[in-house]
Amino acid sequence: MIVADQELVARFAKALGHPTRVEILVFLASQDSCFFGDIHDVLPMAKSTVSQHLKELRDAGLIKGEIEAPKVRYCINKDNWDLARSLFSYLFRIFDGKAPSCK
């Protein structure tokens, strides 16, 4: 795995490293797209907290947000989601029973 791929894996992993962000991704994966208010309605937390989690996911490239004034519509970034799946799959295959056991 080249350094650029390692940096992407780390960026994706960081974005996935919070249960709320995982919950947001699961919700978005069940929709074609949705607005901020829809996401906020299913998450029992302050709007500012939801916004921060959406920003982390957007910055990592796992979701896209498009302004449809006065709202923002969010959806999964399919290209980067497929890339994340491929990179994580490769990473997990490297260690698939081949690593020496630590005892």
N, C-alpha and C positions, 0 to 999 in steps of 0.2 A: 504494500500500500504506500503510495507516494505521499509526501508531506502535505500537499494540497488536499488530498483525500482525508488524511488524518485530521486536518483542521476542520474540514466539513463535518466529519463524524463528531468531533468534540463540540462544534457549534450546535448540531442537531441534538446531541445528547444533553447539552445544557438546557436547551429549550424544552426537552422532554422530562427534565429533572424535577418537575413540580406537579403534584397530582391535579391541581386546577388546570394547568395547561394541557395535561393529558385528557381531562374531562372536556375541555373546550374542543380539542381535536376530535374526540369521539362524537361530540354533538355535531360539529361541522361535517364530519364524514357521513353523517346520516341525512344531510341536507344538500341540495344543489348549491345553495348559498343562503346567507341570512344576514340580518341587520344586527347592529350592536344591541339594540333593545331586546331582540329575541334571545341572544346569548345571556344578557343580564337577567332576563326573566327566569332562566333555568339555573342560575348560579346564585346562591344566597350570600352575596357579598356586595360591598360598596362598588359603585360604578367605576371609581378611580382604580380600584384593585383589578377589576375585570379589564379595564383599559390597559393597565400595565402588563398583564399577562398576554393580552392580544398583541401588544407592542413587542414583547419578547419573541412570540411565535412569528410575527411578521418580520422582525429583524433577522431571525434565523432562516427565513425564507420558506417556512413550512405552511404559511397561510398568506393569502393576498387580501388586501383591503382596498376597495374602490369607493371613492366618494360619489354618492348619488344624493346631492344636496337635498335636504339638510342632514342626511344620514350617511353612514358608512356600511357598505355591504362586504361581508367576509366570506371567503371560501378557502378550501384546501388548495395549495399550490401543487397541482398534480405532478409537474415536472420535478420539483424538488422532493416531493413525497416519494416518487419512484426512485430518485437518486438516493435518498436516505435509506430506503428499503434495501437497495442494492449494496450500499456501503456497509450497512449493519449485517446483512446476510454474509457478505464476504468476510467481515471481521469475525463473526461467530463460526464460520466454517474453518477459519485458520486454527481455532482452538478446539475443534470438534474431536475430542478424544485423543489428540496428538500431543498435547502438552504433558510434560512429565508431572507426575503426582508430587505434590508437596506434602511431606509427612513430618 
